[in-house]
Amino acid sequence: MKDQCSINIGKQKRYIPIKEFCKQYGVTLDSARWQVREGKLKIKPKKKSHERVYIDLEHYHKEWYV
């Protein structure tokens, strides 16, 4: 992976690509994209509109594993 998602929280990365997120958490790609559109999943801020989508795991764990 490139340096875009190299911010680490302890042993795991803070931002991971959306496809990797789907594999790890058993979510379909369509439902993950829908959750991003609805604002239920936070993503890494993009500088350009054509950049890849990275899911913010820190926010995901705070929101869904309370």
N, CA, C and O atoms as a Tinker XYZ file with bonds, in Angstrom:
   264  protein
     1  N      0.825000   -1.180000    0.000000    73     2
     2  CA     0.000000    0.000000    0.000000    64     1     3
     3  C      0.869000    1.242000    0.000000    63     2     4     5
     4  O      2.050000    1.192000    0.341000    81     3
     5  N      0.288000    2.319000   -0.373000    73     3     6
     6  CA     1.030000    3.568000   -0.440000    64     5     7
     7  C      1.034000    4.247000    0.927000    63     6     8     9
     8  O      0.459000    3.739000    1.889000    81     7
     9  N      1.684000    5.389000    0.993000    73     7    10
    10  CA     1.816000    6.113000    2.251000    64     9    11
    11  C      0.517000    6.753000    2.720000    63    10    12    13
    12  O      0.454000    7.240000    3.849000    81    11
    13  N     -0.510000    6.766000    1.897000    73    11    14
    14  CA    -1.750000    7.428000    2.267000    64    13    15
    15  C     -2.390000    6.813000    3.500000    63    14    16    17
    16  O     -3.030000    7.522000    4.277000    81    15
    17  N     -2.233000    5.526000    3.695000    73    15    18
    18  CA    -2.913000    4.871000    4.809000    64    17    19
    19  C     -1.908000    4.347000    5.827000    63    18    20    21
    20  O     -2.123000    3.296000    6.432000    81    19
    21  N     -0.826000    5.067000    6.016000    73    19    22
    22  CA     0.229000    4.567000    6.889000    64    21    23
    23  C      0.101000    5.039000    8.329000    63    22    24    25
    24  O      0.987000    4.762000    9.137000    81    23
    25  N     -0.963000    5.736000    8.676000    73    23    26
    26  CA    -1.151000    6.183000   10.051000    64    25    27
    27  C     -1.591000    4.981000   10.877000    63    26    28    29
    28  O     -2.610000    4.360000   10.575000    81    27
    29  N     -0.840000    4.654000   11.904000    73    27    30
    30  CA    -1.107000    3.453000   12.695000    64    29    31
    31  C     -1.698000    3.795000   14.054000    63    30    32    33
    32  O     -1.370000    4.824000   14.646000    81    31
    33  N     -2.567000    2.927000   14.538000    73    31    34
    34  CA    -3.053000    2.975000   15.907000    64    33    35
    35  C     -2.540000    1.697000   16.542000    63    34    36    37
    36  O     -3.077000    0.618000   16.295000    81    35
    37  N     -1.521000    1.811000   17.343000    73    35    38
    38  CA    -0.951000    0.618000   17.942000    64    37    39
    39  C     -0.450000   -0.315000   16.868000    63    38    40    41
    40  O      0.463000    0.027000   16.117000    81    39
    41  N     -1.043000   -1.497000   16.790000    73    39    42
    42  CA    -0.599000   -2.501000   15.821000    64    41    43
    43  C     -1.412000   -2.481000   14.535000    63    42    44    45
    44  O     -1.010000   -3.091000   13.545000    81    43
    45  N     -2.543000   -1.793000   14.534000    73    43    46
    46  CA    -3.354000   -1.794000   13.326000    64    45    47
    47  C     -3.382000   -0.401000   12.699000    63    46    48    49
    48  O     -3.113000    0.600000   13.364000    81    47
    49  N     -3.705000   -0.357000   11.438000    73    47    50
    50  CA    -3.757000    0.905000   10.705000    64    49    51
    51  C     -5.055000    1.632000   11.025000    63    50    52    53
    52  O     -6.079000    1.005000   11.298000    81    51
    53  N     -5.002000    2.950000   10.990000    73    51    54
    54  CA    -6.213000    3.722000   11.217000    64    53    55
    55  C     -7.099000    3.712000    9.980000    63    54    56    57
    56  O     -8.315000    3.560000   10.091000    81    55
    57  N     -6.508000    3.870000    8.812000    73    55    58
    58  CA    -7.261000    3.890000    7.561000    64    57    59
    59  C     -6.926000    2.652000    6.742000    63    58    60    61
    60  O     -5.757000    2.327000    6.535000    81    59
    61  N     -7.972000    1.962000    6.275000    73    59    62
    62  CA    -7.758000    0.820000    5.388000    64    61    63
    63  C     -8.655000    0.989000    4.162000    63    62    64    65
    64  O     -9.698000    1.638000    4.247000    81    63
    65  N     -8.264000    0.416000    3.028000    73    63    66
    66  CA    -9.108000    0.516000    1.823000    64    65    67
    67  C    -10.469000   -0.147000    2.055000    63    66    68    69
    68  O    -10.595000   -1.064000    2.866000    81    67
    69  N    -11.459000    0.320000    1.348000    73    67    70
    70  CA   -12.828000   -0.159000    1.554000    64    69    71
    71  C    -12.953000   -1.656000    1.257000    63    70    72    73
    72  O    -13.721000   -2.343000    1.931000    81    71
    73  N    -12.225000   -2.178000    0.272000    73    71    74
    74  CA   -12.307000   -3.608000   -0.042000    64    73    75
    75  C    -11.707000   -4.454000    1.076000    63    74    76    77
    76  O    -12.238000   -5.514000    1.407000    81    75
    77  N    -10.612000   -3.993000    1.652000    73    75    78
    78  CA   -10.001000   -4.708000    2.775000    64    77    79
    79  C    -10.926000   -4.669000    3.994000    63    78    80    81
    80  O    -11.024000   -5.650000    4.731000    81    79
    81  N    -11.597000   -3.544000    4.205000    73    79    82
    82  CA   -12.567000   -3.410000    5.295000    64    81    83
    83  C    -13.690000   -4.434000    5.134000    63    82    84    85
    84  O    -14.104000   -5.068000    6.105000    81    83
    85  N    -14.176000   -4.589000    3.909000    73    83    86
    86  CA   -15.260000   -5.539000    3.645000    64    85    87
    87  C    -14.829000   -6.970000    3.942000    63    86    88    89
    88  O    -15.608000   -7.747000    4.494000    81    87
    89  N    -13.606000   -7.326000    3.587000    73    87    90
    90  CA   -13.108000   -8.676000    3.854000    64    89    91
    91  C    -12.962000   -8.930000    5.348000    63    90    92    93
    92  O    -13.335000  -10.000000    5.831000    81    91
    93  N    -12.425000   -7.964000    6.084000    73    91    94
    94  CA   -12.167000   -8.149000    7.511000    64    93    95
    95  C    -13.444000   -8.226000    8.334000    63    94    96    97
    96  O    -13.522000   -9.003000    9.285000    81    95
    97  N    -14.446000   -7.429000    7.979000    73    95    98
    98  CA   -15.639000   -7.321000    8.809000    64    97    99
    99  C    -16.867000   -7.996000    8.216000    63    98   100   101
   100  O    -17.953000   -7.902000    8.788000    81    99
   101  N    -16.720000   -8.673000    7.083000    73    99   102
   102  CA   -17.820000   -9.439000    6.509000    64   101   103
   103  C    -18.959000   -8.580000    5.988000    63   102   104   105
   104  O    -20.122000   -8.978000    6.060000    81   103
   105  N    -18.638000   -7.421000    5.471000    73   103   106
   106  CA   -19.635000   -6.504000    4.926000    64   105   107
   107  C    -19.517000   -6.548000    3.408000    63   106   108   109
   108  O    -18.412000   -6.606000    2.868000    81   107
   109  N    -20.653000   -6.522000    2.722000    73   107   110
   110  CA   -20.580000   -6.487000    1.263000    64   109   111
   111  C    -20.134000   -5.100000    0.810000    63   110   112   113
   112  O    -20.330000   -4.112000    1.517000    81   111
   113  N    -19.545000   -5.040000   -0.355000    73   111   114
   114  CA   -19.036000   -3.778000   -0.880000    64   113   115
   115  C    -20.168000   -2.778000   -1.109000    63   114   116   117
   116  O    -20.009000   -1.585000   -0.852000    81   115
   117  N    -21.310000   -3.267000   -1.592000    73   115   118
   118  CA   -22.450000   -2.373000   -1.824000    64   117   119
   119  C    -22.957000   -1.757000   -0.530000    63   118   120   121
   120  O    -23.247000   -0.561000   -0.486000    81   119
   121  N    -23.067000   -2.561000    0.525000    73   119   122
   122  CA   -23.564000   -2.011000    1.788000    64   121   123
   123  C    -22.546000   -1.067000    2.421000    63   122   124   125
   124  O    -22.929000   -0.097000    3.075000    81   123
   125  N    -21.255000   -1.338000    2.236000    73   123   126
   126  CA   -20.229000   -0.430000    2.756000    64   125   127
   127  C    -20.291000    0.911000    2.033000    63   126   128   129
   128  O    -20.184000    1.964000    2.663000    81   127
   129  N    -20.463000    0.878000    0.724000    73   127   130
   130  CA   -20.578000    2.128000   -0.037000    64   129   131
   131  C    -21.840000    2.889000    0.352000    63   130   132   133
   132  O    -21.825000    4.118000    0.432000    81   131
   133  N    -22.925000    2.169000    0.595000    73   131   134
   134  CA   -24.163000    2.809000    1.027000    64   133   135
   135  C    -23.971000    3.476000    2.384000    63   134   136   137
   136  O    -24.432000    4.598000    2.594000    81   135
   137  N    -23.287000    2.787000    3.316000    73   135   138
   138  CA   -23.038000    3.362000    4.637000    64   137   139
   139  C    -22.150000    4.596000    4.549000    63   138   140   141
   140  O    -22.320000    5.530000    5.333000    81   139
   141  N    -21.214000    4.618000    3.620000    73   139   142
   142  CA   -20.377000    5.806000    3.419000    64   141   143
   143  C    -21.241000    6.958000    2.906000    63   142   144   145
   144  O    -21.113000    8.086000    3.384000    81   143
   145  N    -22.121000    6.682000    1.935000    73   143   146
   146  CA   -22.993000    7.734000    1.392000    64   145   147
   147  C    -23.934000    8.291000    2.449000    63   146   148   149
   148  O    -24.202000    9.492000    2.472000    81   147
   149  N    -24.438000    7.425000    3.323000    73   147   150
   150  CA   -25.371000    7.852000    4.360000    64   149   151
   151  C    -24.678000    8.505000    5.554000    63   150   152   153
   152  O    -25.337000    9.089000    6.414000    81   151
   153  N    -23.357000    8.407000    5.605000    73   151   154
   154  CA   -22.616000    9.020000    6.703000    64   153   155
   155  C    -22.441000    8.122000    7.911000    63   154   156   157
   156  O    -22.000000    8.585000    8.963000    81   155
   157  N    -22.775000    6.851000    7.784000    73   155   158
   158  CA   -22.635000    5.911000    8.897000    64   157   159
   159  C    -21.195000    5.446000    9.055000    63   158   160   161
   160  O    -20.781000    5.101000   10.162000    81   159
   161  N    -20.427000    5.429000    7.977000    73   159   162
   162  CA   -18.997000    5.112000    8.010000    64   161   163
   163  C    -18.222000    6.365000    7.634000    63   162   164   165
   164  O    -18.520000    7.011000    6.630000    81   163
   165  N    -17.241000    6.702000    8.432000    73   163   166
   166  CA   -16.397000    7.854000    8.131000    64   165   167
   167  C    -15.230000    7.406000    7.263000    63   166   168   169
   168  O    -14.722000    6.294000    7.412000    81   167
   169  N    -14.816000    8.269000    6.370000    73   167   170
   170  CA   -13.693000    7.961000    5.492000    64   169   171
   171  C    -12.585000    8.987000    5.689000    63   170   172   173
   172  O    -12.786000   10.047000    6.282000    81   171
   173  N    -11.420000    8.641000    5.178000    73   171   174
   174  CA   -10.289000    9.568000    5.210000    64   173   175
   175  C    -10.593000   10.711000    4.254000    63   174   176   177
   176  O    -11.017000   10.471000    3.124000    81   175
   177  N    -10.386000   11.949000    4.687000    73   175   178
   178  CA   -10.633000   13.077000    3.779000    64   177   179
   179  C     -9.783000   12.957000    2.511000    63   178   180   181
   180  O     -8.589000   12.665000    2.567000    81   179
   181  N    -10.430000   13.190000    1.376000    73   179   182
   182  CA    -9.739000   13.068000    0.096000    64   181   183
   183  C     -9.347000   14.451000   -0.404000    63   182   184   185
   184  O    -10.100000   15.415000   -0.262000    81   183
   185  N     -8.153000   14.532000   -0.993000    73   183   186
   186  CA    -7.693000   15.794000   -1.568000    64   185   187
   187  C     -8.251000   15.989000   -2.968000    63   186   188   189
   188  O     -8.502000   17.115000   -3.396000    81   187
   189  N     -8.443000   14.879000   -3.682000    73   187   190
   190  CA    -9.008000   14.921000   -5.029000    64   189   191
   191  C    -10.164000   13.932000   -5.091000    63   190   192   193
   192  O    -10.177000   12.942000   -4.359000    81   191
   193  N    -11.120000   14.192000   -5.950000    73   191   194
   194  CA   -12.321000   13.360000   -5.993000    64   193   195
   195  C    -12.067000   11.953000   -6.515000    63   194   196   197
   196  O    -12.859000   11.054000   -6.233000    81   195
   197  N    -10.997000   11.729000   -7.263000    73   195   198
   198  CA   -10.760000   10.413000   -7.849000    64   197   199
   199  C     -9.878000    9.519000   -6.982000    63   198   200   201
   200  O     -9.528000    8.421000   -7.414000    81   199
   201  N     -9.504000    9.948000   -5.772000    73   199   202
   202  CA    -8.672000    9.124000   -4.894000    64   201   203
   203  C     -9.470000    7.940000   -4.351000    63   202   204   205
   204  O    -10.701000    7.948000   -4.352000    81   203
   205  N     -8.754000    6.942000   -3.897000    73   203   206
   206  CA    -9.403000    5.764000   -3.323000    64   205   207
   207  C    -10.055000    6.097000   -1.990000    63   206   208   209
   208  O     -9.681000    7.060000   -1.320000    81   207
   209  N    -11.039000    5.280000   -1.618000    73   207   210
   210  CA   -11.757000    5.482000   -0.366000    64   209   211
   211  C    -11.110000    4.638000    0.716000    63   210   212   213
   212  O    -10.941000    3.429000    0.555000    81   211
   213  N    -10.749000    5.279000    1.820000    73   211   214
   214  CA   -10.177000    4.600000    2.976000    64   213   215
   215  C    -11.123000    4.784000    4.154000    63   214   216   217
   216  O    -11.533000    5.905000    4.456000    81   215
   217  N    -11.470000    3.686000    4.822000    73   215   218
   218  CA   -12.369000    3.720000    5.968000    64   217   219
   219  C    -11.576000    4.073000    7.222000    63   218   220   221
   220  O    -10.465000    3.579000    7.418000    81   219
   221  N    -12.144000    4.923000    8.066000    73   219   222
   222  CA   -11.528000    5.323000    9.328000    64   221   223
   223  C    -11.904000    4.285000   10.390000    63   222   224   225
   224  O    -13.025000    4.293000   10.899000    81   223
   225  N    -10.968000    3.396000   10.721000    73   223   226
   226  CA   -11.250000    2.326000   11.679000    64   225   227
   227  C    -11.427000    2.844000   13.098000    63   226   228   229
   228  O    -12.185000    2.266000   13.876000    81   227
   229  N    -10.736000    3.928000   13.446000    73   227   230
   230  CA   -10.872000    4.478000   14.792000    64   229   231
   231  C    -12.316000    4.903000   15.041000    63   230   232   233
   232  O    -12.878000    4.602000   16.094000    81   231
   233  N    -12.915000    5.594000   14.087000    73   231   234
   234  CA   -14.309000    6.010000   14.221000    64   233   235
   235  C    -15.241000    4.802000   14.190000    63   234   236   237
   236  O    -16.225000    4.762000   14.928000    81   235
   237  N    -14.942000    3.827000   13.351000    73   235   238
   238  CA   -15.773000    2.628000   13.253000    64   237   239
   239  C    -15.829000    1.891000   14.586000    63   238   240   241
   240  O    -16.902000    1.471000   15.018000    81   239
   241  N    -14.685000    1.731000   15.237000    73   239   242
   242  CA   -14.656000    1.019000   16.513000    64   241   243
   243  C    -15.339000    1.814000   17.620000    63   242   244   245
   244  O    -15.971000    1.221000   18.494000    81   243
   245  N    -15.230000    3.124000   17.605000    73   243   246
   246  CA   -15.916000    3.947000   18.605000    64   245   247
   247  C    -17.423000    3.876000   18.416000    63   246   248   249
   248  O    -18.174000    3.786000   19.387000    81   247
   249  N    -17.862000    3.919000   17.158000    73   247   250
   250  CA   -19.286000    3.978000   16.847000    64   249   251
   251  C    -19.990000    2.628000   17.008000    63   250   252   253
   252  O    -21.097000    2.572000   17.543000    81   251
   253  N    -19.361000    1.541000   16.553000    73   251   254
   254  CA   -20.034000    0.253000   16.494000    64   253   255
   255  C    -19.674000   -0.697000   17.625000    63   254   256   257
   256  O    -20.396000   -1.666000   17.858000    81   255
   257  N    -18.583000   -0.449000   18.332000    73   255   258
   258  CA   -18.172000   -1.331000   19.426000    64   257   259
   259  C    -18.174000   -0.584000   20.747000    63   258   260   261
   260  O    -17.169000   -0.567000   21.457000    81   259
   261  N    -19.296000    0.032000   21.077000    73   259   262
   262  CA   -19.409000    0.802000   22.323000    64   261   263
   263  C    -19.694000   -0.114000   23.476000    63   262   264
   264  O    -19.823000    0.345000   24.611000    81   263
